[in-house]
Amino acid sequence: MIRYSENASQASLSTVTAEGIRIHERADDMPNLPIGRFARMPTDERIFALACGFPARGEPGAVFVSSDEGETWVPTGAFSPDGSLLPTDSGAFTITAQGTLIAAFSNGAEKSAFSWDPVLKDCPGARLPTYVTRSLDGGQTWQDTQKLHDEWTGANRDMLQARDGRIVFTSMKLLHNPGRHSVLTYGSDDEGVTWIPSNVIDLGGNGHHDGVTEASLIELKDGRLLKYIRTNWGQLWRAFSSDGGRSWHPHGPAGIDASSTPPFLERLSDGQIALLWNRQFPQNGESTPWRGGDGIWSATPASNFRGELCLSFSDDECESWSPPVVIAQRDEGEVCYPYLFEPEPGVFWIMAHRFGLRMRLRQEDVLR
């Protein structure tokens, strides 16, 4: 199954962040960096972030802007001054080639209780809608805000603009009878004014953390889109789209061992693709507690190991990967839900929503 060296490379994790996370010896802690999805304004080099962690702990989903390469951050305008939109702590974000800011998020203002019924093995009535909004003035005001679906959305995880200008983001829906999660994408051909859903990928399962969830996506050089998807089956799954995310097929195992946590893909300035994720087990080979197998958490027992964050690179469009390198580790707690942004060639800002990783790392130091 593994299409790289079975053993992760263990760099010295001698640096400790303000959050108590051990990171790569050549990495720098960046305690003032927001955690979230970053994008650079193509017209004036400002960097924007849809933050899902510090400094948005009291206001998740806020958009911040930096005019000094990340040294300081200033909040932009609220999505809804009246409070009718309360983004949860995970969202998708991009800036188009024309300078339009687009954010997709789950709206906590309409969030229902999530009460799993162990007899029904379902969560009837669960509701956490997906919304999307856009800004034409650098985040000062937001417009064309719309609800795309009512179903419980665990995360809207990733967004990109393809080379043909089409905007695509990954989303989720909780399905019922029995309860499980599914993934889909939404696409827009008019700078985020209107949106069309793709087919839903539903691979079964039963449990409040079962099904397929929290996908990341990338555009391949041949024009296809590729999604890596979180599963409970010991590895990531992948799905392809040949029509700009309007439909996804085929899909199947990606051959990359993984715990039940979301991956993150990013195209780098040198043409390679970076992958951040949590492997199925620790690099020392020790076993970890399994979750699920009871139709409550999941139908199938799964590794939920989140103590090590790995980084790998592909130079052949995700067909194979370099040996994974453990770049962050936490013995007690989690370092997961990652993001990567490349503010300058070969320099990475790496964030993990859970719990508080913010670091700078040079690509050449990972590849030593």
Secondary structure, DSSP 8 states (H G I E B T S, - for coil): --SS-SS-EE----EE-TTS-EE-TT-EE-TTS--EEEEE-TTT--EEEEESSTT-TTSTT-EEEESSTTS--EE---S-TTS---EEEEEEEEE-TT--EEEEEEEGGG------BTTTTB-TT-EEEEEEEEESSTTSS-EEEEEEEEE--S----EEE-TTS-EEEEEEEEETTTTEEEEEEEEESSTTSS-EE---B-----STT-BSEEEEEEE-TTS-EEEEEE-SSSEEEEEEESSTTS----EEEEEEE--SS--EEEE-TTS-EEEEE--SS-TT-----EE--SSSS-SS-EE---SEEEEEEESSTTSS----EEEEE-SSS--EEEEEEEEETTEEEEEEEETTEEEEEEHHHH--
